[in-house]
Amino acid sequence: MLQNLHVKNLALIDECEVEFSDGLNILSGETGAGKSIIIGSINLALGEKVQKEMLRDNEKPAFVELIFSVEDPKIIEALRELDVEVEDGCVILSRKITQSRAVGRVNGEAVSVSRMKEIASYLIDIHGHFYQRKNTLIYLMSTQSSRLEIKSSSFQSHTKHIGRLRMSMKSQISTMKKEAVSCHSLSTR
């Protein structure tokens, strides 16, 4: 599970640290709130191609680090087969980006982009509603065995709950508008 994201000198971010909790993590907000920068920085750490204009200050390198907790024995074994040791229940993926190059590391050891992507495939899935077009809702899920199923069903129940809240809010707003119209007509008499 993704526990921590640390970003330096990337886009609008001078330095930022994000802690993730167990279960479903949802990033939501208005346009321009920074959702795409957070997800973009995660993708950069996972080996996505770097656009040089993403550097906040061209004189300083950008740095992105992801810390994953890994408890599932199947994932630990799969990572061992890739020569990645889970140290103290954690795997650390990082990437240092300069104007001329980007260097990816897993637990401090330099790795190629293709190897970084292969290792990351065991650690995280990123999904998003209209992610390619409109970063309106982005959610992260760990790929740790049964937890993924729990999170998926939990996401569905949260989605239904949000839908019910939205309908309730619409109903309350409608009632408030009617009351406002009624009060306005009383005050103009």
C-alpha positions in Angstrom: 0.0 0.0 0.0 1.2 3.5 -0.8 2.0 5.1 2.6 3.9 8.3 1.6 4.6 10.6 -1.3 7.4 13.1 -1.1 7.8 15.7 -3.9 10.4 18.4 -4.3 10.8 21.1 -7.1 8.1 19.8 -9.3 5.5 22.0 -11.2 4.1 24.3 -8.5 5.4 22.3 -5.6 8.5 23.5 -3.8 8.3 20.6 -1.4 5.3 18.5 -0.3 4.7 15.4 1.6 1.4 13.4 1.5 0.5 10.6 3.9 -1.9 8.0 2.7 -4.1 5.9 5.0 -5.3 2.3 4.9 -8.3 1.8 2.7 -9.5 4.0 -0.1 -7.8 7.3 -0.7 -9.7 9.8 -2.8 -8.2 13.1 -4.1 -10.9 15.5 -5.1 -11.1 19.2 -5.5 -11.9 22.0 -7.9 -10.0 22.6 -11.1 -6.5 23.8 -10.3 -6.4 22.4 -6.8 -3.4 20.2 -7.6 -4.9 16.7 -8.1 -3.2 16.2 -11.4 0.2 17.4 -10.0 -0.1 14.8 -7.2 -1.0 12.0 -9.6 1.5 13.2 -12.1 4.3 13.1 -9.5 3.3 9.5 -8.6 3.4 8.6 -12.3 6.8 10.1 -12.7 8.1 8.1 -9.8 6.7 5.0 -11.4 8.6 5.6 -14.7 6.4 7.9 -16.8 8.2 10.1 -19.3 9.4 13.4 -17.9 8.5 16.6 -19.5 11.2 19.1 -18.7 8.8 22.0 -18.1 7.6 20.1 -15.0 10.7 21.2 -13.2 9.8 24.1 -11.0 13.4 25.5 -10.9 15.6 24.4 -13.7 18.7 24.9 -11.6 17.6 22.4 -9.0 16.7 18.7 -9.6 13.1 17.5 -9.0 12.7 14.6 -6.7 9.8 12.2 -6.2 9.7 9.4 -3.6 7.0 6.8 -2.9 7.1 4.6 0.2 5.0 1.4 0.0 4.2 -1.0 2.8 4.2 -4.6 1.6 2.6 -7.3 3.7 1.2 -9.8 1.2 3.5 -12.8 1.0 2.7 -13.4 -2.7 3.8 -9.8 -3.5 6.9 -10.1 -1.4 7.8 -13.3 -3.2 7.1 -11.7 -6.7 9.3 -8.8 -5.7 12.1 -11.2 -4.5 11.9 -12.9 -7.9 12.7 -9.4 -9.4 15.6 -9.1 -6.9 13.8 -6.5 -4.8 14.0 -7.1 -1.1 11.2 -5.8 1.1 13.1 -4.1 3.9 11.2 -3.6 7.2 8.0 -4.2 5.3 8.7 -1.4 2.9 9.7 -0.7 -0.7 10.9 2.8 -1.7 10.7 4.0 -5.3 12.2 7.3 -6.1 13.2 9.4 -9.1 15.6 12.3 -9.4 14.9 14.5 -12.4 17.3 17.1 -13.9 17.2 19.0 -17.2 19.3 16.3 -18.9 18.2 13.0 -17.3 16.1 11.2 -14.8 17.4 8.4 -12.5 15.0 5.9 -10.9 15.8 3.9 -7.8 14.2 1.1 -5.9 15.4 0.9 -2.3 18.3 3.1 -3.2 19.5 1.0 -6.2 19.4 2.6 -9.7 17.0 0.8 -12.1 15.9 1.2 -15.7 12.5 2.7 -16.5 11.1 -0.7 -17.7 12.3 -2.3 -14.5 10.7 0.4 -12.4 7.4 -0.1 -14.2 7.6 -3.8 -13.7 8.2 -3.5 -10.0 5.5 -0.8 -9.6 3.0 -3.1 -11.2 3.0 -5.2 -8.0 2.6 -2.2 -5.7 0.0 0.2 -7.0 -2.9 0.6 -9.5 -4.0 4.1 -10.3 -7.6 4.6 -11.6 -9.5 7.8 -12.3 -12.8 8.9 -13.5 -12.1 10.7 -16.8 -8.4 10.8 -15.7 -7.1 11.4 -19.2 -9.5 14.2 -19.9 -10.6 15.8 -16.7 -9.0 15.1 -13.3 -12.3 15.4 -11.4 -12.0 12.3 -9.2 -8.8 10.3 -8.7 -8.5 7.4 -6.4 -5.6 5.2 -5.4 -5.8 1.5 -4.4 -3.1 -0.8 -3.2 -2.8 -4.1 -5.0 -2.5 -6.1 -1.9 -4.6 -9.2 -2.4 -8.0 -9.2 -0.6 -7.6 -5.6 0.5 -8.2 -4.6 -3.1 -11.6 -6.4 -3.2 -12.6 -4.8 0.1 -11.6 -1.4 -1.2 -13.5 -1.9 -4.4 -16.7 -2.8 -2.6 -16.1 -0.1 -0.1 -15.7 2.4 -3.0 -19.0 1.2 -4.4 -20.8 1.8 -1.0 -19.1 5.2 -0.7 -20.2 6.1 -4.2 -23.8 5.2 -3.4 -23.6 7.1 -0.1 -22.2 10.2 -2.0 -25.1 9.8 -4.5 -27.6 9.8 -1.6 -26.0 12.8 0.0 -26.0 14.7 -3.4 -29.8 13.9 -3.8 -30.5 15.1 -0.2 -28.5 18.3 -0.8 -30.4 19.0 -4.0 -33.7 18.4 -2.2 -32.6 20.8 0.7 -31.5 23.4 -1.8 -34.8 23.2 -3.6 -36.7 23.6 -0.3 -34.5 26.5 0.6 -35.2 28.2 -2.7 -38.9 27.8 -2.3 -38.7 29.2 1.2 -36.7 32.1 0.0 -39.2 32.9 -2.8 -42.0 32.6 -0.2 -40.2 34.9 2.2 -39.5 37.4 -0.6 -43.1 37.5 -1.7 -44.2 38.1 1.9 -41.7 40.9 2.3 -42.8 42.7 -0.8 -46.5 42.9 0.3 
